[in-house]
Amino acid sequence: MRDLFPVHNIVLISDPRVTSIPVDESGEALADVRSALAVDGRLADPAGAYAHLREGLLARLEDAQRQLPYGYRLLVIEGYRPPALQRQYFEEYKDELRATFPGMSPEELHAAASRYVSPLEVAPHTAGAAVDLTLATDDGVELDMGTQVNANPEESDGACYTAAPNISEGAREHRKILCAALEGAGLVNYPTEWWHWSYGDRYWAMTTGSKTALYGPRTLS
């Protein structure tokens, strides 16, 4: 069976080191990011949930925007995701893996699916604590990042991994620019998805050594 884990030292979001971290909910509101950042409409929903993030995360994205070199800007693809949609994404991807790799155990399927979609119980998008984004020019042209946003490991041959070696020099440089700005603003990346960044969730807490996460699941009111 093909190796589903081309980068072996990654802590997956389903790992007990992540899922065991408690949440000390801050109570911060979900804020609409469209007045502050460029937002793409490809995953837009009627309620505009996709364009909302916790206030603390939005403030850090604005900081990251200011740190980018001249001529670059962040382009937000998706922020908050309702729990029902998160569960749907996870189960659909797990079904794809089950069909492709029928010999995998339920435990292996759960772990493999969590490379690409977070299980509902720990998903940062449902807390408004994660954002999927890319880099664009000031006039809105998306830059080459090596893969499309939301390319899965199978279809991209692992190029969706942030540190993937099988991308062009230009794409690698763009990823470095994105990473420098977002890390400088206090966000953390999920290493299997170059576009996925978060603040205040359990994965952020695990990465930064925080004893608790700041944000748990929310509903868009």
QUITA-V636887 format. One record per pair of residues at least 24 apart in sequence whose ideal C-beta (glycine too) atoms are under 10 Angstrom apart, sorted by the first residue. I is the first residue (numbers start at 1). J is the second residue. Records with the same first field share a line. If there is no record, write none. Layout:
I=J ; J
This chain:
1=100 ; 101 ; 102 ; 103 ; 104 ; 108
2=100 ; 101 ; 153 ; 154 ; 157
3=158
4=97 ; 100 ; 101 ; 104 ; 108 ; 111 ; 112 ; 115 ; 153 ; 154 ; 158
5=111 ; 112 ; 115 ; 153 ; 158 ; 161 ; 192
6=115 ; 153 ; 157 ; 158 ; 159 ; 161 ; 163 ; 164 ; 165 ; 166 ; 192
7=115 ; 153 ; 158 ; 161 ; 162 ; 163 ; 164 ; 165 ; 191 ; 192
9=191
10=115 ; 161 ; 162 ; 163 ; 190 ; 191 ; 192
11=190 ; 191 ; 203 ; 206 ; 207
12=110 ; 111 ; 112 ; 113 ; 114 ; 115 ; 118 ; 119 ; 190 ; 191 ; 192 ; 203
13=111 ; 114 ; 115 ; 117 ; 118 ; 119 ; 122 ; 123 ; 124 ; 190 ; 192 ; 196 ; 198 ; 201 ; 202 ; 203 ; 206
14=107 ; 110 ; 111 ; 112 ; 113 ; 114 ; 115 ; 118 ; 119 ; 121 ; 122
15=111 ; 114 ; 122 ; 203 ; 206
17=202 ; 203 ; 206
18=114 ; 118 ; 122 ; 201 ; 202 ; 203 ; 204 ; 205 ; 206 ; 207 ; 213
19=114 ; 119 ; 121 ; 122 ; 202 ; 203 ; 206
20=122 ; 202 ; 206
21=122 ; 201 ; 202 ; 203 ; 204 ; 205 ; 206 ; 210 ; 211 ; 212 ; 213
22=202 ; 205 ; 211 ; 212 ; 213 ; 216
23=122 ; 127 ; 129 ; 200 ; 201 ; 202 ; 205 ; 212 ; 213 ; 214 ; 215 ; 216 ; 217
24=205 ; 210 ; 211 ; 212 ; 213 ; 214 ; 215 ; 216
25=127 ; 200 ; 212 ; 213 ; 214 ; 215 ; 216 ; 217 ; 218
26=54 ; 55 ; 56 ; 200 ; 212 ; 213 ; 214 ; 215 ; 216
27=214 ; 215 ; 218
28=53 ; 54 ; 55 ; 56 ; 57 ; 58 ; 59 ; 128 ; 129 ; 200 ; 214 ; 215 ; 218
29=54 ; 55 ; 128 ; 218 ; 221
30=54 ; 55 ; 57 ; 58 ; 79 ; 80 ; 127 ; 128 ; 215 ; 218 ; 219 ; 220 ; 221
31=55 ; 56 ; 57 ; 58 ; 59 ; 79 ; 80 ; 128
32=58 ; 79 ; 80
33=57 ; 58 ; 61 ; 62 ; 74 ; 76 ; 79 ; 80 ; 131
34=76
36=61 ; 62 ; 65 ; 76
37=61 ; 62 ; 64 ; 65 ; 73 ; 74 ; 75 ; 76 ; 79 ; 131 ; 133
38=65 ; 73 ; 74 ; 75 ; 76 ; 133 ; 136 ; 138 ; 140
39=74 ; 75 ; 76 ; 77 ; 78 ; 79 ; 133
40=75 ; 76 ; 77 ; 78 ; 132 ; 133 ; 134 ; 136 ; 140 ; 142 ; 149
41=77
42=77 ; 78 ; 149 ; 150
43=76 ; 77 ; 78 ; 79 ; 81 ; 85 ; 132 ; 149 ; 150
44=78
45=78 ; 80 ; 81 ; 82 ; 85 ; 220
47=80 ; 82 ; 220
48=79 ; 80 ; 220
49=78 ; 79 ; 80 ; 81 ; 82 ; 85 ; 125 ; 128 ; 219 ; 220
50=76 ; 77 ; 78 ; 79 ; 80 ; 81 ; 82 ; 85 ; 125 ; 131 ; 132 ; 220
51=76 ; 78 ; 79 ; 80
52=79 ; 80 ; 81 ; 128 ; 218 ; 220
53=78 ; 79 ; 80 ; 125 ; 127 ; 128 ; 129 ; 130 ; 131 ; 198 ; 199 ; 215
54=79 ; 80 ; 124 ; 127 ; 128 ; 129 ; 130 ; 131 ; 198 ; 199 ; 200 ; 201 ; 214 ; 215 ; 218
55=128
56=128 ; 129 ; 186 ; 199 ; 200 ; 214 ; 215
57=124 ; 127 ; 128 ; 129 ; 130 ; 131 ; 185 ; 186 ; 187 ; 197 ; 198 ; 199 ; 200 ; 201 ; 204 ; 214 ; 215
58=128 ; 131 ; 199
59=185 ; 186 ; 199
60=131 ; 182 ; 184 ; 185 ; 186 ; 187 ; 197 ; 199 ; 200
61=131 ; 133 ; 181 ; 182 ; 185 ; 187 ; 197 ; 199
62=185
63=181 ; 182 ; 184 ; 185 ; 186 ; 187
64=133 ; 178 ; 180 ; 181 ; 182 ; 183 ; 184 ; 185 ; 186 ; 187 ; 197
65=181 ; 182 ; 185
66=181 ; 184 ; 185
67=177 ; 180 ; 181 ; 182 ; 183 ; 184 ; 185
68=135 ; 177 ; 178 ; 180 ; 181 ; 182 ; 184
69=177 ; 180 ; 181
70=138
71=136 ; 137 ; 138 ; 139
72=135 ; 136 ; 137 ; 138 ; 143 ; 174 ; 177 ; 178 ; 181
73=135 ; 136 ; 137 ; 138 ; 139 ; 140
74=131 ; 133 ; 134 ; 135 ; 136 ; 178 ; 181 ; 182 ; 197
75=133 ; 134 ; 135 ; 136 ; 137 ; 140 ; 141 ; 142 ; 143 ; 149 ; 195
76=131 ; 132 ; 133 ; 134
77=131 ; 132 ; 133 ; 134 ; 142 ; 148 ; 149 ; 150 ; 195 ; 196
78=125 ; 130 ; 131 ; 132 ; 133 ; 149 ; 150 ; 195 ; 196
79=125 ; 128 ; 129 ; 130 ; 131 ; 132 ; 133
80=124 ; 125 ; 126 ; 127 ; 128 ; 129 ; 130 ; 131 ; 218 ; 219 ; 220
81=118 ; 123 ; 124 ; 125 ; 126 ; 127 ; 128 ; 130 ; 132 ; 220
82=125 ; 126 ; 217 ; 218 ; 219 ; 220
83=120 ; 121 ; 123 ; 125 ; 126 ; 127 ; 217 ; 218 ; 219
84=120 ; 126
85=120 ; 123 ; 125 ; 126
86=117 ; 118 ; 119 ; 120 ; 121 ; 123 ; 124 ; 125 ; 126 ; 217
87=117 ; 119 ; 120 ; 121 ; 123 ; 126
88=117 ; 120
89=113 ; 116 ; 117 ; 118 ; 120 ; 123 ; 125 ; 150
90=114 ; 116 ; 117 ; 118 ; 119 ; 120 ; 123
91=117 ; 119 ; 120
92=117
93=117 ; 152 ; 154
94=119
96=152 ; 154
97=152 ; 153 ; 154
100=154
101=154
112=153 ; 154
113=152
114=190 ; 192
115=152 ; 153 ; 158 ; 160 ; 161 ; 190 ; 191 ; 192 ; 193
116=150 ; 151 ; 152 ; 153 ; 154 ; 160 ; 190 ; 192 ; 193 ; 196
117=150 ; 152 ; 193
118=190 ; 196 ; 198 ; 201 ; 202 ; 203
120=217
121=202 ; 217
122=201 ; 202 ; 203 ; 213 ; 217
123=201 ; 202 ; 203 ; 217
124=188 ; 190 ; 196 ; 197 ; 198 ; 199 ; 200 ; 201 ; 202 ; 203 ; 204 ; 213 ; 215 ; 216 ; 217
125=196 ; 198 ; 201 ; 217
126=201 ; 215 ; 216 ; 217 ; 218 ; 219
127=198 ; 200 ; 201 ; 202 ; 213 ; 214 ; 215 ; 216 ; 217 ; 218
128=198 ; 200 ; 201 ; 215 ; 216 ; 217 ; 218 ; 220
129=187 ; 197 ; 198 ; 199 ; 200 ; 201 ; 202 ; 203 ; 204 ; 213 ; 214 ; 215 ; 216 ; 217 ; 218
130=187 ; 188 ; 190 ; 193 ; 196 ; 197 ; 198 ; 199 ; 200 ; 201 ; 203 ; 204 ; 215
131=182 ; 187 ; 195 ; 196 ; 197 ; 198 ; 199
132=190 ; 193 ; 194 ; 195 ; 196 ; 197
133=178 ; 182 ; 187 ; 194 ; 195 ; 196 ; 197
134=174 ; 178 ; 194 ; 195
135=174 ; 175 ; 177 ; 178 ; 181 ; 195
142=174
143=170 ; 171 ; 173 ; 174 ; 175 ; 177 ; 178
144=168 ; 170 ; 171 ; 172 ; 173 ; 174 ; 175
145=170 ; 171 ; 172 ; 174 ; 175 ; 178 ; 194 ; 195
146=170 ; 171 ; 172 ; 174 ; 175 ; 194
147=171 ; 193 ; 194 ; 195
148=195
149=193 ; 194 ; 195 ; 196
150=193 ; 195 ; 196
151=193 ; 194 ; 195
152=192 ; 193
153=192 ; 193
158=192
159=194
160=191 ; 192 ; 193 ; 194 ; 195 ; 196
161=190 ; 191 ; 192 ; 193 ; 194
162=189 ; 190 ; 191 ; 192 ; 193 ; 194 ; 195 ; 196
163=189 ; 191 ; 192 ; 194
164=191 ; 192 ; 194
167=194
